[in-house]
Amino acid sequence: MHEFLSPSALLPSMTATTRDEAIRELVQSLSNAGLLPSSDVDMVVGAILERESISSTGIGYGVAIPHSRHRGVNKLACTMGISQKGIPFDAIDGQPVHLIILVVSNPNFPIDHLKALERSVRTFAPTNPESAASIQKLKAVNSKEEMWSVIRNLPEPWVQS
């Protein structure tokens, strides 16, 4: 996952209490990290919320992967946030979300977008036997640096032992 997440945009302690606030907080972190023009924050938030209105990106197991495409980004822009309390996200299992991976890409680069979604799902899906441990490690971090260290050491989800 470290191949596409931006360390400077990570949020180890989100303050949001709703899905919409969480999406805004994560999109703003991309802007603060210089990955998205500040003038585009509202537009990207709106596009992601429109996508969420079609079907929740809460994949279950306390994880959501909201995503959208936007011409204002030159390359894949991704971040991750952690909520200790959990955020209602209308996830498929009905549970609150503690780990949110936000993906924004330029429409001209659909492969990068799909690869980021695939890697996120494979890493944190309930079918991955290491998923629960990875989520717990991430929930235990106290800083961006700790979070980045955990992310860099996440097991590759498709490597069979």
Backbone as CSV, one residue per row, in Angstrom:
resi,resn,N_x,N_y,N_z,CA_x,CA_y,CA_z,C_x,C_y,C_z
1,MET,0.819,-1.200,0.000,0.000,0.000,0.000,0.857,1.256,0.000
2,HIS,2.071,1.127,0.483,2.924,2.302,0.556,3.252,2.868,-0.821
3,GLU,3.035,2.076,-1.879,3.326,2.552,-3.229,2.410,3.691,-3.654
4,PHE,1.218,3.768,-3.085,0.292,4.805,-3.541,-0.194,5.758,-2.456
5,LEU,0.004,5.446,-1.197,-0.410,6.364,-0.131,0.625,7.468,0.042
6,SER,0.149,8.665,0.376,1.046,9.795,0.601,1.300,9.957,2.102
7,PRO,2.540,9.783,2.555,2.825,9.880,3.990,2.439,11.228,4.598
8,SER,2.580,12.304,3.826,2.280,13.635,4.376,0.785,13.892,4.529
9,ALA,-0.049,13.065,3.909,-1.502,13.258,3.991,-2.172,12.308,4.981
10,LEU,-1.413,11.444,5.628,-1.996,10.476,6.565,-2.620,11.167,7.771
11,LEU,-3.720,10.580,8.267,-4.419,11.119,9.444,-4.553,10.023,10.504
12,PRO,-3.599,9.958,11.439,-3.646,8.901,12.446,-4.717,9.090,13.513
13,SER,-5.300,10.272,13.583,-6.311,10.535,14.611,-7.381,11.476,14.050
14,MET,-8.324,10.905,13.324,-9.369,11.720,12.699,-10.314,12.288,13.755
15,THR,-10.830,13.482,13.465,-11.778,14.127,14.375,-13.220,13.987,13.895
16,ALA,-13.412,13.593,12.663,-14.748,13.468,12.078,-15.598,12.465,12.850
17,THR,-16.906,12.741,12.888,-17.844,11.817,13.534,-18.902,11.301,12.567
18,THR,-18.922,11.830,11.344,-19.870,11.375,10.325,-19.110,11.019,9.046
19,ARG,-19.751,10.271,8.189,-19.151,9.900,6.904,-18.760,11.140,6.104
20,ASP,-19.683,12.097,6.004,-19.416,13.292,5.206,-18.244,14.090,5.773
21,GLU,-18.188,14.231,7.098,-17.072,14.938,7.729,-15.760,14.208,7.483
22,ALA,-15.798,12.878,7.553,-14.589,12.082,7.344,-14.053,12.260,5.924
23,ILE,-14.946,12.218,4.965,-14.529,12.401,3.572,-13.930,13.787,3.391
24,ARG,-14.552,14.807,3.947,-14.018,16.171,3.846,-12.649,16.267,4.519
25,GLU,-12.510,15.676,5.687,-11.235,15.725,6.410,-10.109,15.068,5.591
26,LEU,-10.410,13.943,4.962,-9.407,13.246,4.157,-9.075,14.004,2.868
27,VAL,-10.088,14.533,2.209,-9.832,15.312,0.987,-9.010,16.554,1.340
28,GLN,-9.338,17.198,2.448,-8.580,18.369,2.881,-7.120,17.991,3.161
29,SER,-6.901,16.790,3.700,-5.520,16.360,3.966,-4.734,16.206,2.660
30,LEU,-5.395,15.751,1.601,-4.734,15.678,0.291,-4.361,17.074,-0.193
31,SER,-5.269,18.013,-0.004,-4.995,19.392,-0.397,-3.859,19.983,0.432
32,ASN,-3.899,19.770,1.740,-2.840,20.281,2.620,-1.477,19.714,2.258
33,ALA,-1.459,18.498,1.725,-0.208,17.847,1.326,0.236,18.266,-0.077
34,GLY,-0.553,19.132,-0.732,-0.193,19.613,-2.060,-0.564,18.684,-3.195
35,LEU,-1.421,17.698,-2.918,-1.809,16.731,-3.941,-3.086,17.099,-4.682
36,LEU,-3.770,18.118,-4.189,-5.039,18.557,-4.766,-5.150,20.064,-4.551
37,PRO,-5.491,20.820,-5.587,-5.651,22.260,-5.390,-6.753,22.549,-4.360
38,SER,-6.517,23.506,-3.488,-7.507,23.828,-2.450,-8.832,24.269,-3.062
39,SER,-8.772,24.863,-4.239,-9.999,25.306,-4.911,-10.858,24.124,-5.372
40,ASP,-10.297,22.918,-5.386,-11.029,21.730,-5.850,-11.579,20.865,-4.721
41,VAL,-11.298,21.223,-3.463,-11.713,20.383,-2.339,-13.215,20.134,-2.352
42,ASP,-14.024,21.195,-2.451,-15.482,21.020,-2.424,-15.978,20.154,-3.581
43,MET,-15.384,20.334,-4.750,-15.802,19.555,-5.919,-15.490,18.063,-5.718
44,VAL,-14.320,17.757,-5.182,-13.939,16.356,-4.966,-14.800,15.743,-3.863
45,VAL,-15.029,16.490,-2.790,-15.909,15.992,-1.725,-17.282,15.680,-2.312
46,GLY,-17.820,16.584,-3.123,-19.125,16.373,-3.747,-19.148,15.134,-4.628
47,ALA,-18.088,14.921,-5.402,-18.029,13.752,-6.284,-17.977,12.453,-5.472
48,ILE,-17.217,12.471,-4.384,-17.127,11.262,-3.561,-18.459,10.991,-2.866
49,LEU,-19.100,12.036,-2.370,-20.402,11.847,-1.718,-21.453,11.366,-2.718
50,GLU,-21.362,11.852,-3.953,-22.281,11.373,-4.993,-22.046,9.874,-5.232
51,ARG,-20.788,9.467,-5.266,-20.454,8.042,-5.418,-20.999,7.236,-4.235
52,GLU,-20.886,7.781,-3.029,-21.388,7.099,-1.836,-22.912,6.956,-1.871
53,SER,-23.596,7.900,-2.510,-25.061,7.827,-2.575,-25.522,6.668,-3.451
54,ILE,-24.668,6.214,-4.349,-24.998,5.072,-5.212,-24.874,3.782,-4.407
55,SER,-23.773,3.658,-3.691,-23.517,2.476,-2.878,-22.371,2.793,-1.928
56,SER,-22.511,2.404,-0.688,-21.472,2.682,0.293,-20.175,1.975,-0.079
57,THR,-19.071,2.654,0.203,-17.754,2.053,-0.013,-17.225,1.433,1.281
58,GLY,-18.102,1.298,2.280,-17.738,0.591,3.504,-17.732,-0.892,3.209
59,ILE,-16.539,-1.489,3.130,-16.422,-2.896,2.714,-16.630,-3.864,3.868
60,GLY,-16.846,-3.330,5.061,-17.003,-4.179,6.229,-15.708,-4.292,6.995
61,TYR,-15.799,-4.925,8.161,-14.618,-5.158,8.987,-13.992,-3.859,9.482
62,GLY,-14.793,-2.775,9.516,-14.305,-1.483,9.996,-13.532,-0.679,8.975
63,VAL,-13.691,-1.014,7.678,-12.910,-0.376,6.617,-13.831,0.212,5.551
64,ALA,-13.463,1.408,5.068,-14.152,2.023,3.927,-13.104,2.543,2.952
65,ILE,-13.464,2.536,1.668,-12.543,2.986,0.622,-13.281,3.956,-0.316
66,PRO,-13.612,5.158,0.171,-14.269,6.123,-0.716,-13.317,6.546,-1.836
67,HIS,-13.879,6.763,-3.012,-13.028,7.077,-4.153,-13.786,7.838,-5.218
68,SER,-13.004,8.542,-6.058,-13.570,9.274,-7.179,-12.446,9.616,-8.146
69,ARG,-12.851,10.070,-9.305,-11.889,10.562,-10.290,-12.086,12.066,-10.421
70,HIS,-10.961,12.755,-10.645,-11.032,14.217,-10.736,-9.861,14.733,-11.570
71,ARG,-10.162,15.613,-12.496,-9.128,16.143,-13.396,-8.122,17.052,-12.685
72,GLY,-8.436,17.498,-11.495,-7.540,18.402,-10.757,-6.321,17.730,-10.163
73,VAL,-6.270,16.402,-10.208,-5.074,15.707,-9.717,-4.275,15.207,-10.918
74,ASN,-2.961,15.367,-10.842,-2.106,14.945,-11.954,-1.747,13.479,-11.874
75,LYS,-1.760,12.948,-10.663,-1.428,11.544,-10.448,-2.340,11.019,-9.349
76,LEU,-2.245,9.754,-9.093,-3.032,9.134,-8.037,-2.765,9.849,-6.714
77,ALA,-3.830,10.247,-6.030,-3.721,10.925,-4.736,-4.500,10.101,-3.720
78,CYS,-3.790,9.527,-2.756,-4.427,8.639,-1.782,-3.943,8.941,-0.377
79,THR,-4.856,8.786,0.556,-4.502,8.923,1.950,-5.278,7.908,2.770
80,MET,-4.928,7.830,4.043,-5.603,6.927,4.961,-5.831,7.684,6.264
81,GLY,-6.995,7.449,6.863,-7.293,8.034,8.156,-7.795,6.974,9.118
82,ILE,-7.557,7.221,10.403,-7.971,6.294,11.447,-8.891,7.016,12.416
83,SER,-10.016,6.404,12.716,-10.957,6.914,13.713,-11.036,5.905,14.850
84,GLN,-10.622,6.298,16.020,-10.677,5.399,17.176,-12.121,5.077,17.565
85,LYS,-12.988,6.079,17.518,-14.384,5.882,17.931,-15.192,5.130,16.888
86,GLY,-14.799,5.249,15.648,-15.566,4.640,14.570,-16.572,5.631,14.009
87,ILE,-16.840,5.522,12.738,-17.715,6.446,12.026,-18.803,5.648,11.323
88,PRO,-20.079,6.029,11.510,-21.149,5.358,10.753,-20.926,5.602,9.258
89,PHE,-20.879,4.538,8.471,-20.539,4.661,7.054,-21.468,3.850,6.171
90,ASP,-22.513,3.297,6.751,-23.427,2.439,6.009,-22.671,1.273,5.356
91,ALA,-21.711,0.730,6.100,-20.899,-0.379,5.596,-21.754,-1.630,5.411
92,ILE,-21.288,-2.552,4.596,-22.087,-3.736,4.279,-22.371,-4.604,5.496
93,ASP,-21.519,-4.519,6.517,-21.770,-5.315,7.733,-22.465,-4.502,8.826
94,GLY,-22.776,-3.227,8.523,-23.487,-2.377,9.473,-22.622,-1.852,10.614
95,GLN,-21.347,-2.166,10.618,-20.446,-1.750,11.690,-19.817,-0.387,11.383
96,PRO,-19.433,0.360,12.421,-18.736,1.626,12.175,-17.371,1.381,11.540
97,VAL,-16.884,2.401,10.870,-15.608,2.337,10.157,-14.524,2.998,11.008
98,HIS,-13.386,2.320,11.120,-12.240,2.858,11.859,-11.076,3.212,10.941
99,LEU,-11.047,2.614,9.768,-9.954,2.809,8.827,-10.550,3.227,7.483
100,ILE,-10.127,4.408,7.003,-10.658,4.911,5.736,-9.495,5.194,4.793
101,ILE,-9.563,4.595,3.617,-8.575,4.828,2.569,-9.289,5.616,1.479
102,LEU,-8.811,6.822,1.209,-9.444,7.693,0.215,-8.585,7.701,-1.044
103,VAL,-9.213,7.455,-2.184,-8.517,7.359,-3.471,-9.115,8.375,-4.438
104,VAL,-8.258,9.245,-4.986,-8.670,10.203,-6.015,-7.660,10.106,-7.147
105,SER,-8.162,9.949,-8.359,-7.251,9.832,-9.497,-7.771,10.636,-10.676
106,ASN,-6.864,10.919,-11.578,-7.216,11.582,-12.823,-7.956,10.574,-13.700
107,PRO,-9.053,10.983,-14.352,-9.806,10.048,-15.207,-8.969,9.424,-16.326
108,ASN,-7.851,10.060,-16.680,-7.002,9.529,-17.748,-6.126,8.366,-17.296
109,PHE,-6.163,8.051,-15.993,-5.323,6.975,-15.464,-6.164,5.956,-14.689
110,PRO,-7.083,5.281,-15.365,-7.985,4.352,-14.666,-7.281,3.136,-14.070
111,ILE,-6.187,2.699,-14.658,-5.486,1.515,-14.153,-4.943,1.780,-12.749
112,ASP,-4.334,2.955,-12.542,-3.810,3.301,-11.222,-4.929,3.304,-10.181
113,HIS,-6.066,3.854,-10.556,-7.229,3.928,-9.663,-7.665,2.513,-9.257
114,LEU,-7.806,1.658,-10.243,-8.253,0.292,-9.977,-7.234,-0.499,-9.161
115,LYS,-5.954,-0.295,-9.425,-4.915,-0.994,-8.658,-4.941,-0.562,-7.187
116,ALA,-5.146,0.729,-6.932,-5.208,1.205,-5.547,-6.418,0.606,-4.835
117,LEU,-7.558,0.555,-5.514,-8.746,-0.051,-4.918,-8.518,-1.538,-4.649
118,GLU,-7.951,-2.232,-5.628,-7.708,-3.664,-5.474,-6.768,-3.934,-4.299
119,ARG,-5.676,-3.209,-4.221,-4.707,-3.423,-3.148,-5.358,-3.144,-1.794
120,SER,-6.154,-2.101,-1.713,-6.819,-1.766,-0.452,-7.781,-2.860,-0.019
121,VAL,-8.589,-3.330,-0.946,-9.550,-4.385,-0.629,-8.823,-5.666,-0.231
122,ARG,-7.828,-6.067,-0.990,-7.106,-7.310,-0.677,-6.389,-7.233,0.674
123,THR,-5.885,-6.055,1.018,-5.152,-5.901,2.278,-6.076,-5.961,3.482
124,PHE,-7.275,-5.367,3.363,-8.126,-5.218,4.547,-9.439,-5.993,4.508
125,ALA,-9.648,-6.800,3.481,-10.887,-7.582,3.403,-10.898,-8.670,4.472
126,PRO,-12.084,-9.027,4.972,-12.179,-10.094,5.972,-11.620,-11.427,5.494
127,THR,-11.534,-11.638,4.198,-11.001,-12.886,3.664,-9.477,-12.976,3.789
128,ASN,-8.821,-11.848,4.065,-7.368,-11.846,4.268,-7.109,-12.209,5.734
129,PRO,-6.437,-13.327,6.007,-6.236,-13.757,7.393,-5.406,-12.792,8.231
130,GLU,-4.657,-11.894,7.591,-3.825,-10.937,8.322,-4.501,-9.580,8.474
131,SER,-5.704,-9.437,7.936,-6.407,-8.163,7.944,-6.654,-7.624,9.356
132,ALA,-7.195,-8.446,10.229,-7.533,-7.987,11.586,-6.296,-7.481,12.323
133,ALA,-5.193,-8.203,12.216,-3.957,-7.781,12.879,-3.438,-6.470,12.292
134,SER,-3.539,-6.313,10.977,-3.083,-5.083,10.328,-3.911,-3.890,10.786
135,ILE,-5.213,-4.082,10.876,-6.100,-3.003,11.326,-5.782,-2.630,12.766
136,GLN,-5.576,-3.617,13.625,-5.252,-3.342,15.031,-3.933,-2.588,15.161
137,LYS,-2.941,-2.959,14.376,-1.664,-2.241,14.403,-1.852,-0.784,14.006
138,LEU,-2.658,-0.552,12.982,-2.895,0.823,12.535,-3.672,1.624,13.581
139,LYS,-4.639,0.991,14.228,-5.417,1.694,15.256,-4.570,2.055,16.473
140,ALA,-3.424,1.404,16.637,-2.576,1.641,17.804,-1.555,2.765,17.596
141,VAL,-1.464,3.300,16.394,-0.447,4.333,16.134,-0.838,5.666,16.765
142,ASN,0.182,6.486,17.021,-0.038,7.803,17.622,0.481,8.956,16.771
143,SER,1.113,8.638,15.645,1.679,9.699,14.808,1.694,9.261,13.348
144,LYS,1.895,10.244,12.459,2.029,9.930,11.029,3.225,9.012,10.791
145,GLU,4.297,9.264,11.542,5.506,8.470,11.359,5.258,7.000,11.730
146,GLU,4.595,6.777,12.855,4.261,5.402,13.252,3.328,4.765,12.225
147,MET,2.350,5.534,11.777,1.386,5.031,10.805,2.104,4.622,9.522
148,TRP,3.018,5.468,9.056,3.752,5.171,7.830,4.601,3.913,8.004
149,SER,5.202,3.740,9.167,6.007,2.556,9.436,5.151,1.283,9.369
150,VAL,3.973,1.328,9.957,3.067,0.172,9.897,2.659,-0.098,8.450
151,ILE,2.300,0.954,7.728,1.873,0.796,6.329,2.996,0.176,5.492
152,ARG,4.211,0.647,5.672,5.350,0.126,4.894,5.610,-1.351,5.186
153,ASN,5.164,-1.814,6.340,5.413,-3.206,6.716,4.176,-4.099,6.637
154,LEU,3.097,-3.598,6.046,1.917,-4.443,5.869,2.265,-5.614,4.964
155,PRO,1.760,-6.799,5.298,2.044,-7.965,4.435,1.362,-7.825,3.079
156,GLU,2.026,-8.335,2.074,1.450,-8.347,0.738,0.274,-9.313,0.732
157,PRO,-0.917,-8.857,0.385,-2.103,-9.703,0.533,-2.190,-10.877,-0.427
158,TRP,-1.443,-10.889,-1.507,-1.590,-11.990,-2.444,-0.397,-12.946,-2.426
159,VAL,0.525,-12.717,-1.502,1.647,-13.639,-1.389,1.218,-14.821,-0.524
160,GLN,1.248,-16.011,-1.089,0.856,-17.225,-0.367,2.049,-17.770,0.406
161,SER,1.801,-18.181,1.665,2.910,-18.769,2.428,2.823,-20.275,2.421
